[in-house]
C-alpha cells in the first residue's frame, strides 16, 4: 500500500476543518442538520405541535350582538299644565290693564265715552243712531240746529224740558212737551259734556 504524502494529508485536514467536518485537533465535528430543517436555539423549550381539531366535535357557536332598536320618532310636544289657566286669565288681565293704565283725563279719571253715555241714557228715546223715536231726531246735525250754542245744549240735558213745558225752546221755536228728563242728578259733568259732544259731532 502506497504511503500518502504528509502535505496531502495536511491539506485534507485543513479542508475538513474549513468545511466543519473536523476540528483543528483532528476530532470529527457533529453532523450538521439537514438543509431546510429548523434549528432550535440553545436552551429553548421543545416546540409543541398545535392541537388538531377533533373530528366530529361540534363547532362552538359565535355570539353576534343584536342590532340596536330603532329610535322612536319624537311625538308632538305636550303643552305644560300651567299654560291653560294662563290663557284663560288673559282677558281678565287685559281688562285690568286697561282699567289701570288706560287713557285718562287731566285729573287722572278715565276718559268718558260719549257714545256709551248716549247708548245707556238717550238711545231709548232718540234712537240708537239718533234717528228719533219718542224724542226728536238728533242725527244729521239736528241737535246743533236746535241748540247752536253748546252751553244751551248742556243746560237742556241737565235740566230737561219739564221747567219749560208748553213753551218754545231752542233756536227752532219747538214747543217743549215736558217729556225730556233732566240728567243733572244721574250723570256727572264729564258724562254730560261727553254725550253733548257726541250728539253734536258724531250723530
Secondary structure, 3 states (H helix, E strand, C coil): CCCCCHHHHHHHHHHHHHHCCECCCCCECCCCCCCCCCCCCCCCCCCCCCCCCCCCCCCCCCCCCCCCCCCCCCCCCCCCHHHHHHHHCHHHHHHHHHHHHCCECCCCCECCCHHHHHHHHCHHHHCCCCCCCCCCCCHHHHHHHHCCCHHHHHHHHHHCCHHHCCCEECCCCEECCCCCCCCCCCCCHHHHHHHHHHHHHCC
